[in-house]
């Protein structure tokens, strides 16, 4: 009985029986074809993976940029809420840290949340820390110049409630080309934020972007501010 079971196993496995002992050894040529086919398949699979990798990476960056714009606009809204709560009295009514926005503003016996914890982090930088933009910074002048180029006309007027702050922004002397492909230095801005008031935030990533934000294609030149909203 044991002998019969062994013969049946060999038959099911593709080997011959006792009347055909040579078939117990597979054809080396067939094994060679199978190995070559496997190698070809693995090579094609690797080539497809290499071809798809840049597209996957670009799509992943695009999603991070969409999230950065979404969060940045929430920070801008929070700055506006904080400014109005403080009386909209110029620079003294602006926040000086992200923590102040996270703390919220008093509403009766409680505090009203004006900024989500997730929005307080920059998804484009490794540190996750937004760069705070002071209204007197040249970054604002460059941003306004970029907006002027984008809309193809005069600089955009600031929101009425921020009119007093608009006078602090350096005057735009020329219109900048917002396209910076191939010129971005890469890496991240690791400088410390000042403790002064800020009217906007930008990413610390100094890389070129996949998405253009008002025609600007560098992460660190996107400024999220309530000034023009």
Buried (B, 14 or more C-beta within 10 A) or exposed (E): EEEEEEBEEBEEEEBBEEEEEEBEEEEEEEEEEEEEEEEEEEEEEEEEEEEEEEEEEEEEBEEBBEBBBEBBBBBBBBBBBBBEBBEBEBBEBBBBBBEBBBBBBEEEEEEEBBBBEEBBBBBBBEEEBBBBBBBBBEBBBBBBBBBBBBEEEEBBEBBEBBEBBBEBBBEBEEBBEBBBEEEBEEEBBEEEBEEBBBBBBBBBBBBBBBBBBBEBBBBBBBBBBBBBE
